[in-house]
Amino acid sequence: MRPAPTPARFALAVVLCAGCAPYATPMETRPARPESPTRNQQVLVDLPPPQEQVVAAVYRFRDQTGQYKPSETGASWSTAVTQGATSILMRALEDSGWFVPIEREGLSNLLNERQIIQSIRAQYEGPEGESLGPLPPLLYAGVLLEGGVVGYDTNLLTSGFGARYFGAGGSGQYRQDQVTIYLRAVSTQTGRVLKSVSTTKTIASQQMDAGIFRFVEVDRLVEAEIGYSFNEPPVVAVTEAIQEAVRMLVLEGVRDGLWPLADPADAAHPAFAALDRERDRSDALDPFGFWAGADRRGVAFEIAAGARRYQGNYRDPEVRALGEVAIRWMPSARWGIGLSGSAGEIGADRAFRSTAASGALDAVLHLMPAARTSPFFRVGVGVLAPAVESPGTEIGEDLFPFAILGGGLEHLVGDRTGLRITFANHYPFLDGLDGVEEGSGHDSIWNLSLGLAWYR
């Protein structure tokens, strides 16, 4: 007979479910609040002051992509990009302190209202019988700002991972979109385009989840799930891209002599140096946002340290230290071929211990050679020579030919330096690595290492 659940177990389950519930379905609403400042807004506010503010008009800074939100259930008439880009631009112009934005998007409404005021003034007189007179003239702009959201590229980069073992595991997904903004300043007197700038902003979406589904007893099942997702709001991305465009328009306009600074000494303002640094970083990226400097052509030198674990006929295998070195010729940024060597102990508790040294001819394939961070695959063949260290074992001193299959992740921390993590399996073509030739499969070695790569 199945034992009844104890009150303690029941209370623990209730507490766990109640603790996880707010993360899935919040039970309370949140009050309205002022809009949170973006990362670019403070940089925009900290620009050096102008000698005189520029009167600027924006008729319509609109979405020029014509894209609708993707939908898996059918047609969607909701646009992928906000239709309020004009309002965002007007706010950015005001925050910069360099422009006096004037109303032009609702010009017809403004003119109608002025007509109503003029009509009322013509019918009524002031308190002393005097005429109220005409309205003051509208401001006219010296600069007309044009442009819009010219691109919204979805699924520019997608990736994922997952692992599950005996019903327990987790997975994660990542997606990157990109929005592109163009902004130009036009002289209202001559029609000449004074300055044109463009900016891009990535939009990240990420999801992670973990769970367990396992029978702890014959008739008892444990099931639990937890997850988290993050979707960067597209309107925030558009706002940051517009703010960056306004900042670039101001700073580059100062350098081109379009509008002067209040203090000529502000030419050494940190904002100009920051713009140069960002320009240099942008020049190192390709149109997909990948690092164009990831050119690994030449010779690669690698050194790594980590851990290895034997898998074979003995129980309780030990995790021992590992060292690796390699030299490879990289004819392209995508792949390379070379020689590698490793040394480290293998063993099982109270059974055997041996130092195994190996040399191999292998090839490496980078899946995303233009990205600063790229996954890669590694395949090869080699020979392994184990040497007995613990007495009482009968491990031979023969050479064991083996195959390498693995992969990893490399992150370029400099122009020619990469930090990489590698996971690989060394599978001998012969059995008896541990001195015992039994079973249907051969003994093998699992390696996990962290190292550095230098490209020359």
Secondary structure, DSSP 8 states (H G I E B T S, - for coil): ------HHHHHHHHHHHHHHHHHHS-SS----------HHHHHHHTS--BSS-EEEEES--EE-S--B---SSS---SBSS-S-HHHHHHHHHHHHSSEEEEE-TTHHHHHHHHHHHHHHHHH---TTS------------SEEEEEEEEEEEEEEEEEEEEEEETTEEEEEEEEEEEEEEEEEEEETTT--EEEEEEEEEEEEEEEEEEEEEEEEETTEEEEEEEEEEEE--HHHHHHHHHHHHHHHHHHHHHHTTSS-BSSGGGGG-HHHHHHHHHHHHHHTB-TTS-BTT----EEEEEEEEEEEEEESSSSSB-EEEEEEEEEEEESSSSEEEEEEEEEEEEEETTTEEEEEEEEEEEEEEES-TTSSEEEEEEEEEEEEEEEE-STT-------EEEEEEEEEEEEE-SSSEEEEEEEEEEEESSS-TTS---SSS--EEEEEEEEEEEE-
